[in-house]
Amino acid sequence: MWADRTDSLGGSHLEASRASDIPTPVSFASPPVNEVYLGVQFPGPVADEATTLADFWPRVREDYPTLERQAPIAPAVEDFSVPPAPPTVPFQVEVSHQPFPQRYWFVSLDGNELIQVQPDRFMLNWRQVQESDEYPRYQTLRPEFERRYETFLEALPEESRTAAVPEWCEVTYINHIWSEATRSSSARSSSSSLISSSFAAIVIGIRRRRQSSFNMRTGLTVEST
């Protein structure tokens, strides 16, 4: 669990960043949360490979020492047309002399935490690796996201920092729901025991940044876990 891990100064970096001013809404003793991520998307690329690996990673490497490469996530787009337009999957062929964009994972030693960075996105994840891993709650994740996000902005070149105004903000919960007959560890080892896997995505309004500060409205009344 995040609050149990200590850094080189002898204290948990998440425990130290817990926000006391974030209201505690509905909370459950044993929520079925398997993964949570907080993220922002920018209108265009703000971080290239050199910035991500040479400027940002060294600032967080003590807590996130493992590097993994993943395919980038497609931009999120909201459609407010009535009726909604049917979803489409565009087929594109692109020839370029530039390297294909990457999504970088910076993973903690225990694997529970990771930061994701691609040219137009910044995300912070908590995920359950062991069944005994406890969800550290939004009141802990939110300050950690803000702290790492500020570090990310500080690592950007000045012109990119100016352009790094989020256009999309997301908090997603992924919950695993098990049937009463499959609550034992042996039954849960089989994927067929999982009767429902769902996520709740909350898109939250964003206040425009002033210089490099980031603010996210906290008008949530219920934590969807």
Steps between C-alpha positions, in 0.01 A plus 500: 500500500626846416480637852726219622785567258773733621744708302865577571398765754318239705145612419238404246485744210127437470431534869688831502294630208158404637267799462309587813270741315352237265157403638445135591177391329360146503771247587482121512690265730598267217438660158538272196743740333756327282648812340462878510659761280496877484607666179506807281511534123647795311383637162831399342843357580686668786762238596735323261710195579804701610295709744321195640806283553779752560320780683191353670595144595810594706275718719276205596733204447556438872133411543436372145821319391365261235446609139256330262394599149142473379302604193349850534136556594281662236374852583171511693225693322152591630206495259204717600304454179133395528454219425861391569698413193581127470854413613754462224844349491703698246750314288814700437829432330774745587854511367746695708872521560430585864491225766155369590365669817537297817308483826743459786419326826706589805420226752562477875698210646189329634315549171198667663573846368590630158525828317409501130637762263445537128533815288145621572415326831606475863347235729548353846379146577450288806434131432447196717783253443443270798158418639610648832581841344264761642361787297663815647195724430452811292608726786847346463515462121393853414788680679749250356367566150527876548853473636624285212315712247674813626832317470410408142424864415828612653686254275347640180678760288354847547314502169344160572406604853307793358311265265429240771144613575286187560193459284381177666514377856398151607468291815427135425421216741522139384308268729504120501174348622498133603206269559431375851601149395839609367643707785769247594855557380500175301183593313623853432809367328278413205390783271166321453420583865480870417135572432528873449779742425397860478644847522363837594655795323449849636593795283563802718510864396840661477590850600753659271855485627678816604866453423577141604229449763225242449160501666226240480156567643417282799122517479457123528253387762535122463811295440396237247665186635 
